[in-house]
Amino acid sequence: MSQRIFNFAAGPATLPLSVLEKAQSELLNYQDSGMSVMEMSHRSKVFEGILNRTEADLRRIMGIPENYAVLFLQGGASLQFSMLPMNLYLKDKPVDVIHTGVWTAKAIEELQKVAPYTIVASGEAEGFRAIPKLTPDLFNPNASYVHMASNNTIYGTQSTQFPDTGAVPLVCDMSSDILSRRVDVEKFGVIFAGAQKNLGPSGLTLVIIRKDLAERASADLPAMLNYRTHIKNISLYNTPPTFGIYIMGLVLQWIDEQGGLAGIEARNEEKAALLYQAIEESPFYHCPNAIGHRSKMNVVFRVHGNQEDLEAQFVKEATQRGLNELKGHRSAGGLRASLYNAQSIEGVKALVEFMKDFEKRNRV
Ligand SMILES: *Cc1c(COP(=O)(O)O)cnc(C)c1O
């Protein structure tokens, strides 16, 4: 491959080319420090500057209020499935869960080991092809918190609205749509995300937590699993994923160049509309998900009659054209194109063009 592909992977995923080029230009000697960010003490002045600026930029871009802490952790979004109930569960107050797919199933698996819970709404009966309808009466006013995922990476559905959970904190897994649109942070008790979809490289986990919620945890929790440890030490209790934080900082600067979240949101809407329109207009392709519930980040689609051999052929030929990673997740089947922030409009246009061509050659 002599040039870069259009990478439609679900994560780790494509990054803005300008971010990679900037990192490349600074790789050996970061801003006259004489060394790479990778080689730098996490307690050095230079790295402190990177960390502070990354946090400040994120706070400004997302509108994160002062009473929330921004934490740069490790262990992936998956460790949060355990840390959340360990820190936030209050005795005799079961956790409410909105079950929308594979990632909430994983969260439920971990909840099972730590705290009682209630599945208050589930899309399972419909094969997770729609987000269940959420009305305020579903929620227990005495719950410790409500767990949900805003975007379902594998099935390709996404919430357009967030439930009103009253005084009960809403905890949201935004791994696959964080920074893809504007959200009101104050609606949430906790927002968390693995970095490898919309924020940067893998190995970094972002947690945005209302500080009072971190006071719930028992002091007996292992230090690394207690949010208070990381709040108190501003993510420097131990060595944080320094290079990942640096790249995330560059991604935030790139977001500013795109016109902030409003600009990013408009771009994401344009990309998703292009692809869904191509799917809708064609009798050859279809999207199995309910209209109004379809993800703008992960577009799941199938070919006519769900012919698996033809889908395999589609993936193979697309790859030959530099359109990579279009195979659906093994648990959902079919095809999936991930259109995270860094996916370009050119990439989506190239995919649509290929789809038309493939259809022409394979239509019966
Ligand atoms: C990718 C993903 C995860 C898992 O993230 P890790 O960082 O690999 O643990 C969790 N939730 C959602 C919604 C995801 O898309």
The ligand as an SDF file (V2000), in Angstrom:
LIG
                    3D

 15 15  0  0  0  0  0  0  0  0999 V2000
  -15.3490   -0.0160   22.1760 C   0  0  0  0  0  0  0  0  0  0  0  0
  -16.3750    0.1230   23.2230 C   0  0  0  0  0  0  0  0  0  0  0  0
  -16.1650   -0.3130   24.5420 C   0  0  0  0  0  0  0  0  0  0  0  0
  -14.9140   -1.0580   24.9650 C   0  0  0  0  0  0  0  0  0  0  0  0
  -13.8760   -0.2310   25.1250 O   0  0  0  0  0  0  0  0  0  0  0  0
  -12.4520   -0.7520   25.6580 P   0  0  0  0  0  0  0  0  0  0  0  0
  -11.6940    0.5080   25.7440 O   0  0  0  0  0  0  0  0  0  0  0  0
  -11.9280   -1.7290   24.6540 O   0  0  0  0  0  0  0  0  0  0  0  0
  -12.6610   -1.4060   26.9740 O   0  0  0  0  0  0  0  0  0  0  0  0
  -17.1440   -0.0850   25.4800 C   0  0  0  0  0  0  0  0  0  0  0  0
  -18.2920    0.5170   25.1440 N   0  0  0  0  0  0  0  0  0  0  0  0
  -18.5420    0.9320   23.8900 C   0  0  0  0  0  0  0  0  0  0  0  0
  -19.8400    1.6140   23.5780 C   0  0  0  0  0  0  0  0  0  0  0  0
  -17.5980    0.7420   22.8910 C   0  0  0  0  0  0  0  0  0  0  0  0
  -17.8470    1.1600   21.6380 O   0  0  0  0  0  0  0  0  0  0  0  0
  1  2  1  0
  2  3  1  0
  2 14  2  0
  3  4  1  0
  3 10  2  0
  4  5  1  0
  5  6  1  0
  6  7  2  0
  6  8  1  0
  6  9  1  0
 10 11  1  0
 11 12  2  0
 12 13  1  0
 12 14  1  0
 14 15  1  0
M  END
$$$$
